[in-house]
Amino acid sequence: MSSVVYDCIILGGGASGLFAASMLTNITSGKANILIIDGNDRCGKKLAMTGSGRCNLTNRNVSADKYNTDCTERLERCLSAFGYSDAVNFFENVLGIETVCDDGLFYPATYRAATVIDSFRFYLEDNNCVMKFGVKCETVSFKNGFYEAYLKDGSVYKSKYFICATGGHTYPSTGSTGSVNSVLKEFIRRDDLVPFKPALTSLTSKMPGIKALAGIRCRGKVSVSPDGTNAAGSSEGEIIFSKDGGISGICVMDVSGKAVEMLDKGQKPVAVLNLLGKGFDETYMLLEDRKTKFGQRSISSALTGIFPRVLCEFICRTSNIDPAGTIKDLSDDEIKDLCGAICNLKIPVDGFGGTDKAQVSSGGIKLISVNEHMQYGSFDGLFIIGEALNVDGRCGGFNLQWAWSSAAAAAKEVGSRCLS
Ligand SMILES: Cc1cc2nc3c(=O)[nH]c(=O)nc-3n(C[C@H](O)[C@H](O)[C@H](O)COP(=O)(O)OP(=O)(O)OC[C@H]3O[C@@H](n4cnc5c(N)ncnc54)[C@H](O)[C@@H]3O)c2cc1C
């Protein structure tokens, strides 16, 4: 066992772990003796993938309604105690990362996730934070007033405070294997763990003809419901038909958690797409206009310029209309049926992209089981932060903001205890 007793061990050198270490360093002016442990050979492996390598750091519209959790009140408090402007301020003034804001979404001014990871690393190295990479922690114990981390290579490290920042269970190749429960098995009550499930992911469907739409994109709206009527979630943006027969895109990911939940309950979720994002009446006017302008054309030709031909044929087939028929021959009821299919295209969902494809997982240690400092249960000095907790947000910087806010809550508490 190492003879050093650290003030704080942070398990996980991902987004929340790096932020907690930096904030703790800042609060204590580098006096806290910190050890970061990560199973990867470098820090921030998942962070490097965020925002397609551009790292969407946070969002001007952060609020609790953008998240799923078991304790909205605690989430609200944590987000308001350390919100997006606090995070931006920390990035700019402490870590030296210039940021830019595009439509409310913040990025490093370099648009490179590597800038964020390097800035964390340089700051922590400047302040003598110890980093142990390339070895996984197997378990943590509490003995004689200290937390002890047992690593796979047989080494053991000791600290007064312990922050678990092991992430959720997605992209396991980045080290985020949902290990919080096994690492903290000595502490975690079974009832406090919500099983990890993919949350921001694609949806798959065996609907006949859907595979032919692979590669088609449209800007619209999507919602999911157990029966195709009562929407259980809705989002708008780019909808992408994927090659494995299904739909993806940010707005699909935003509602995917609801579909996963329904499948889990044995329900048969239906994704309802509004392919143009327009209301029924506006869509009706558009089709009437096409009928007037291009009356001699086939339906699929008349709608060229709105939809690719294959999508047009797909829409017609779901409305039992022959796409080769002439548009001027469509009756008013048929035009309305087409509008219905464009505004409410029902796609039965039978699966979803698994943990290797989801950007975030739902589940984790219940938020209600940690206090406002993210300290777990009655274990003094044991904190859990980031995606290891049962909080998952929409796309758009909300998940990283949760990593920053929860890390700040724990770091402030550990920092003030280190200084007292
Ligand atoms: C492709 C992709 C794009 C994304 N883009 C964005 C985006 O632009 N904006 C946004 O807000 N969110 C985005 N996210 C989500 C965001 O990356 C996560 O919410 C965030 O990284 C969670 O931070 P974390 O610190 O809790 O966990 P992680 O970043 O997953 O870090 C956990 C760390 O713990 C280590 N670890 C785990 N168990 C052990 C163990 N037993 N021993 C040692 N080390 C261990 C892992 O190696 C890992 O480095 C994206 C996710 C993905 C997959």
The ligand as a Tripos MOL2 file, in Angstrom:
@<TRIPOS>MOLECULE
LIG
   53    58     1     0     0
SMALL
NO_CHARGES

@<TRIPOS>ATOM
      1 C1        -20.3220   10.1180  -28.7880 C.3       1 LIG1
      2 C2        -20.7100   10.9650  -27.6130 C.ar      1 LIG1
      3 C3        -20.8930   12.3350  -27.7830 C.ar      1 LIG1
      4 C4        -21.2970   13.1290  -26.7070 C.ar      1 LIG1
      5 N1        -21.4120   14.4670  -26.8850 N.ar      1 LIG1
      6 C5        -21.7780   15.2500  -25.8490 C.ar      1 LIG1
      7 C6        -21.8230   16.6780  -25.9870 C.ar      1 LIG1
      8 O1        -21.4020   17.2450  -27.0070 O.2       1 LIG1
      9 N2        -22.2880   17.4040  -24.9350 N.ar      1 LIG1
     10 C7        -22.7140   16.8170  -23.7660 C.ar      1 LIG1
     11 O2        -23.1610   17.5190  -22.8610 O.2       1 LIG1
     12 N3        -22.5950   15.4710  -23.5730 N.ar      1 LIG1
     13 C8        -22.1310   14.6920  -24.5750 C.ar      1 LIG1
     14 N4        -21.9900   13.3460  -24.3750 N.ar      1 LIG1
     15 C9        -22.2520   12.7950  -23.0260 C.3       1 LIG1
     16 C10       -21.0420   13.0530  -22.0970 C.3       1 LIG1
     17 O3        -19.8620   12.6340  -22.7500 O.3       1 LIG1
     18 C11       -21.1850   12.2930  -20.7780 C.3       1 LIG1
     19 O4        -22.4160   12.6290  -20.1880 O.3       1 LIG1
     20 C12       -20.0300   12.6420  -19.8340 C.3       1 LIG1
     21 O5        -18.8030   12.2620  -20.4010 O.3       1 LIG1
     22 C13       -20.1910   11.9440  -18.4880 C.3       1 LIG1
     23 O6        -19.1080   12.3070  -17.6880 O.3       1 LIG1
     24 P1        -18.6360   11.3880  -16.4760 P.3       1 LIG1
     25 O7        -17.4340   11.9980  -15.9010 O.co2     1 LIG1
     26 O8        -19.7750   11.1210  -15.5740 O.co2     1 LIG1
     27 O9        -18.2670    9.9720  -17.1240 O.3       1 LIG1
     28 P2        -17.1930    9.6220  -18.2480 P.3       1 LIG1
     29 O10       -16.8410   10.8000  -19.0520 O.co2     1 LIG1
     30 O11       -17.7840    8.4410  -18.9210 O.co2     1 LIG1
     31 O12       -15.8910    9.2090  -17.4050 O.3       1 LIG1
     32 C14       -15.8420    8.0810  -16.5670 C.3       1 LIG1
     33 C15       -14.3780    7.6750  -16.4350 C.3       1 LIG1
     34 O13       -14.2650    6.7380  -15.3740 O.3       1 LIG1
     35 C16       -13.3240    5.7480  -15.7320 C.3       1 LIG1
     36 N5        -13.6550    4.5260  -14.9850 N.ar      1 LIG1
     37 C17       -14.8630    3.9290  -14.8950 C.ar      1 LIG1
     38 N6        -14.7870    2.8540  -14.0750 N.ar      1 LIG1
     39 C18       -13.5040    2.7830  -13.6430 C.ar      1 LIG1
     40 C19       -12.8000    1.8900  -12.7870 C.ar      1 LIG1
     41 N7        -13.4140    0.8610  -12.1890 N.pl3     1 LIG1
     42 N8        -11.4730    2.0950  -12.5860 N.ar      1 LIG1
     43 C20       -10.8280    3.1460  -13.1820 C.ar      1 LIG1
     44 N9        -11.4500    4.0330  -14.0010 N.ar      1 LIG1
     45 C21       -12.7680    3.8420  -14.2260 C.ar      1 LIG1
     46 C22       -13.5030    5.5740  -17.2320 C.3       1 LIG1
     47 O14       -12.3380    5.0470  -17.8200 O.3       1 LIG1
     48 C23       -13.8420    6.9980  -17.6940 C.3       1 LIG1
     49 O15       -12.6930    7.6840  -18.1350 O.3       1 LIG1
     50 C24       -21.5550   12.5330  -25.4280 C.ar      1 LIG1
     51 C25       -21.3520   11.1580  -25.2640 C.ar      1 LIG1
     52 C26       -20.9200   10.3890  -26.3420 C.ar      1 LIG1
     53 C27       -20.6920    8.9120  -26.1310 C.3       1 LIG1
@<TRIPOS>BOND
     1     1     2 1
     2     2     3 ar
     3     2    52 ar
     4     3     4 ar
     5     4     5 ar
     6     4    50 ar
     7     5     6 ar
     8     6     7 ar
     9     6    13 1
    10     7     8 2
    11     7     9 ar
    12     9    10 ar
    13    10    11 2
    14    10    12 ar
    15    12    13 ar
    16    13    14 ar
    17    14    15 1
    18    14    50 ar
    19    15    16 1
    20    16    17 1
    21    16    18 1
    22    18    19 1
    23    18    20 1
    24    20    21 1
    25    20    22 1
    26    22    23 1
    27    23    24 1
    28    24    25 2
    29    24    26 1
    30    24    27 1
    31    27    28 1
    32    28    29 2
    33    28    30 1
    34    28    31 1
    35    31    32 1
    36    32    33 1
    37    33    34 1
    38    33    48 1
    39    34    35 1
    40    35    36 1
    41    35    46 1
    42    36    37 ar
    43    36    45 ar
    44    37    38 ar
    45    38    39 ar
    46    39    40 ar
    47    39    45 ar
    48    40    41 1
    49    40    42 ar
    50    42    43 ar
    51    43    44 ar
    52    44    45 ar
    53    46    47 1
    54    46    48 1
    55    48    49 1
    56    50    51 ar
    57    51    52 ar
    58    52    53 1
@<TRIPOS>SUBSTRUCTURE
     1 LIG1         1 GROUP 0 **** ****
